[in-house]
Amino acid sequence: MQHDLVATIVEQWRVERPDLDPAPVGIVGRLSRLSRYVTDDLVAVYRRFGLTEGEFDILATLRRTGRPFELSPGALREATMVTKGAVSKRLDALERKGLALRAASADDGRGRVVRLTDAGLALIDEAMVAHLENEARMVAALPEHDRAELERILALWARHYETERAPGGFR
């Protein structure tokens, strides 16, 4: 394995505190560093389309649900794993941009839904192509078999947290 900053940190802890096992730093430290790089690369694409990370998330969630591209605010909150306030703030911004709207539910006149506008649908369809190209570029450094194994491992780790934190979910 190539020597990197995290390897140096682990070695330093082994010297300074031989009574501790710093091995988890090799995983968590690299994951933390990678998360920052990945976020920067993702946000750069969202910005090209005039979106924030949260706005992209809302539009993509509505788009992937299929026609009529709408969800209740509660279902949207669950799908995006953010607070009610965060969803509301993102929806305010998307409405100002003409990309989504809040409307009365056709199924329940008292209920509300969030729906993509035609402009929102066109934008997310275009942005999604760029987003997936960006993600493919980001993982291209890994051989295909390593990508599959990493996905399996990350899914296992995520299920641990999702199970541990249920039913409250994401914090």
C-alpha positions, -999 to +999 in steps of 0.1 A: +000+000+000+012+035-008+023+056+022+000+086+028-007+111+055-030+088+074-003+061+075+021+086+090-005+095+116-010+058+125+028+053+128+031+084+150+005+071+174+021+036+175+054+053+186+039+078+210+012+055+225+022+018+219-005+009+245-032+020+220-043+004+187-045+031+161-055+008+133-091+021+130-076+055+121-064+039+089-100+034+079-119+062+095-092+088+088-091+079+051-129+078+049-131+112+064-105+127+040-121+110+010-155+123+021-142+159+018-127+152-017-159+135-029-181+163-015-160+189-033-163+170-066-200+165-062-208+201-052-188+214-082-212+197-106-243+208-087-230+244-088-228+242-126-265+237-126-272+265-101-280+241-073-268+234-038-262+198-026-295+198-008-315+212-037-300+185-060-310+159-035-346+171-034-349+172-072-332+138-077-355+123-051-386+136-067-373+125-102-365+090-092-400+084-078-414+084-113-445+102-126-461+124-113-427+133-097-443+142-063-440+132-027-455+144+006-431+166+026-429+139+052-419+112+026-394+137+011-379+142+045-375+104+051-361+099+016-335+127+020-327+119+056-328+156+068-349+175+092-383+190+085-367+225+086-339+216+061-365+202+037-386+234+041-356+256+034-346+236+003-382+237-010-384+275-005-353+279-026-365+254-053-399+272-055-381+306-059-362+291-088-393+276-103-380+240-101-405+226-076-438+236-061-460+227-031-496+218-040-527+203-025-527+165-027-551+150-052-557+121-028-563+142+003-574+178+000-559+186+034-526+171+025-497+187+006-473+173-020-441+186-034-439+183-072-413+189-098-421+216-123-414+211-160-383+233-155-373+212-125-377+180-145-356+193-174-329+205-151-326+174-130-325+152-161-296+172-175-278+175-141-282+137-134-263+129-166-234+151-154-237+138-119-233+101-129-205+110-153-188+127-124-193+098-100-180+073-127-149+095-130-144+096-093-144+058-089-125+051-121-092+050-101-104+017-086-104-016-105-139-028-111-136-058-087-124-034-060-154-011-066-178-040-061-161-051-029-160-016-016-197-011-023-204-044-004-183-034+026-198+001+027-233-013+025-226-036+054-212-008+075-241+015+066-267-012+076-250-014+110-255+023+116-290+023+101-301-006+123-284+009+154-301+043+149-336+031+138-363+041+142-350+077+148-329+073+117-303+097+105-290+123+130 
